[in-house]
């Protein structure tokens, strides 16, 4: 009998690369977190401030005591570093020093499986670029390793903009142990809103061993997003307004399409909120120049960790010819991840931005729990009783 399925208490999980605990915020009190691990002392301090130290283990995932996982758990969640898979990165993939940590995490899972404590569900989150990096070779290696542990698996590509006003497309690979039932959890063809073309294209040409273990998880479209960029604005931001001279320099850096968006926003006669990033773009002769790119579509750009000033996002407040600008505030970046105002962010700005930029959008975790995790656990529990 499946020991985890036979229990009648709350489902349990271990979270790896836990950061400030956004997965915990998403699963909330319906789940019991028995292990949260991260190597970053600053993030661990944020986690402890919000969730306590009981389940927290600070340190390298490769050095975790195997005894911590020698118990029946319902889920392992891993949001391993994404920099080497990201389109904004250098593309080192699994060979990179940061994204290569996935292999160490997989070793931890394999040890638990060998000890007889395979979790029922494995959830892996990363950038969507993983699917296409190296023509799919890195994605294949990730899937092959997870499938080899005894799991059926499938992917969802979900943009956080469906839930919160931030453009943040991410890949979620959900794995269910092969001995557990899947009736009603899967669909024979890719019909769900998060079965992206990128995933469909990959699955159509996947190696045979991957295809044998690949499933399409059944899921429904989420409700229409009801949170706007206006609503996340901080009434007392901890980021000061930029001097007009600095705003002038930003506007002068705008690409032609961004300049056209700004002019259109000025014509509305209402408060228009835009978000702006500075990016390096090649010019007509191939030299890289820094450009300012803005959007006024009611959605912020993807939050990224602050590796220099150009990666921090600026909010533009435009009313006619009047333009104000400042960096997103600490509270705004938390809200853009779906965290409520009770969540204690770091006081230092770059640390807060890092916690948010490395995190998982909270509403997506809730959505996956409703659509896949909880139905899978309920099905397993019914089978165990029968």
ZIDA-V583983 format. One record per backbone hydrogen bond with DSSP energy under -1.0 kcal/mol. NH is the residue of the N-H (numbers start at 1). CO is the residue of the C=O. If there is no record, write none. Layout:
BEGIN
[[NH CO] [NH CO]]
END
This chain:
BEGIN
[[6 2] [13 32] [14 75] [15 35] [16 77] [17 37] [18 37] [21 18] [25 21] [26 22] [27 23] [28 24] [30 27] [31 28] [32 11] [34 13] [36 55] [37 15] [38 57] [44 40] [45 41] [46 42] [47 43] [48 44] [49 45] [50 46] [51 47] [52 48] [57 36] [59 38] [63 60] [64 61] [68 65] [69 66] [70 67] [71 69] [74 12] [75 12] [76 121] [77 14] [78 123] [79 16] [85 82] [86 82] [89 86] [93 84] [95 92] [96 93] [100 96] [101 98] [102 99] [103 100] [105 101] [106 102] [107 103] [108 104] [109 105] [110 106] [111 107] [112 108] [113 109] [114 110] [115 111] [116 113] [117 112] [121 74] [122 175] [123 76] [124 173] [125 78] [126 171] [130 127] [131 128] [133 129] [135 132] [136 133] [137 134] [140 136] [141 137] [142 138] [143 139] [144 140] [145 141] [146 142] [147 143] [148 144] [149 146] [150 147] [152 176] [153 213] [154 174] [156 172] [157 194] [158 170] [160 168] [162 159] [163 160] [164 160] [166 164] [167 300] [170 158] [171 126] [172 156] [173 124] [174 154] [175 122] [176 152] [177 120] [178 150] [180 177] [185 182] [187 216] [191 189] [195 192] [196 194] [200 196] [201 197] [202 198] [203 199] [204 200] [205 202] [211 207] [212 208] [214 210] [215 153] [218 185] [242 325] [247 243] [248 244] [249 245] [250 246] [251 247] [252 248] [253 249] [254 251] [255 292] [259 255] [260 256] [261 257] [262 258] [263 259] [264 260] [265 261] [266 262] [267 263] [268 265] [272 318] [274 316] [275 295] [276 314] [277 293] [279 291] [281 289] [283 287] [286 283] [289 281] [291 279] [292 253] [293 277] [295 275] [300 165] [307 305] [311 308] [312 309] [314 276] [315 326] [316 274] [317 324] [318 272] [319 322] [322 319] [324 317] [326 315] [328 313] [333 329] [334 330] [335 331] [336 332] [337 334] [338 335] [339 334] [343 340] [352 348] [353 349] [354 350] [355 351] [356 352] [357 353] [358 354] [359 356] [362 337] [365 361] [366 362] [367 363] [368 364] [369 365] [370 366] [371 367] [372 368] [373 368] [374 369] [376 372] [377 373] [378 374] [379 375] [380 376] [381 377] [382 378] [383 379] [384 380] [385 381] [386 382]]
END
